[in-house]
Amino acid sequence: MLVSERVKRLLQLVPGQRRFGFYRFLPFFFVLGGAMEWFMINVRLGKETFYDVYRRKRSERLYEEKMEKGE
């Protein structure tokens, strides 16, 4: 059995094909997005989370822009 046939068989097991069509997978994507968001906020890799790095880089960019303008 080919891998694509296995994937098709697995996708057939998700209920709601007639009523919702492709959109029956939408709840999985919502859960996946929420899990990614939780991971980026709460899980520390080294000493920082994703949002710590984001906030630091944003403040560095703002500081550089102010220095370029001469403020």
C-alpha positions in Angstrom: 0.0 0.0 0.0 1.4 3.4 -1.0 1.8 6.2 1.5 -0.7 8.4 -0.3 -3.3 5.6 -0.1 -2.7 5.4 3.6 -3.1 9.1 4.0 -6.3 9.1 2.0 -7.7 6.3 4.2 -6.7 8.2 7.3 -8.4 11.3 6.1 -11.6 9.3 5.2 -11.9 8.4 8.9 -12.5 12.1 9.9 -16.3 12.5 10.3 -18.4 15.1 8.5 -17.3 14.7 4.9 -20.7 15.1 3.4 -21.9 18.0 5.5 -18.7 20.1 5.9 -16.4 18.8 3.1 -12.8 20.0 3.4 -13.8 22.4 6.3 -14.2 19.4 8.6 -10.4 19.7 9.3 -10.8 23.3 10.6 -11.0 22.4 14.3 -7.7 20.6 14.1 -6.0 23.7 12.7 -7.5 25.8 15.5 -6.2 23.4 18.1 -2.8 23.3 16.4 -2.7 27.2 16.3 -3.6 27.4 19.9 -1.0 24.9 20.9 1.7 26.7 18.9 0.7 30.0 20.6 0.9 28.5 24.1 4.3 27.0 23.3 5.7 30.3 22.1 4.4 32.1 25.2 5.2 29.6 27.9 8.1 27.3 26.8 11.6 28.7 27.4 14.3 27.6 25.1 17.5 28.5 26.9 16.7 31.7 28.9 14.1 33.2 26.6 10.7 32.6 25.0 9.7 33.6 21.5 7.9 36.7 22.7 10.9 37.8 24.9 13.0 37.8 21.7 10.3 39.6 19.7 9.9 42.3 22.3 13.6 42.9 22.6 14.1 43.1 18.8 11.1 45.5 18.5 12.5 47.8 21.2 16.0 47.7 19.5 14.4 48.7 16.2 12.5 51.6 17.8 15.7 52.8 19.5 17.7 52.6 16.3 14.9 54.6 14.5 15.0 57.3 17.2 18.8 57.5 17.0 18.7 57.9 13.2 16.1 60.7 13.4 18.3 62.4 16.0 15.9 62.5 18.8 
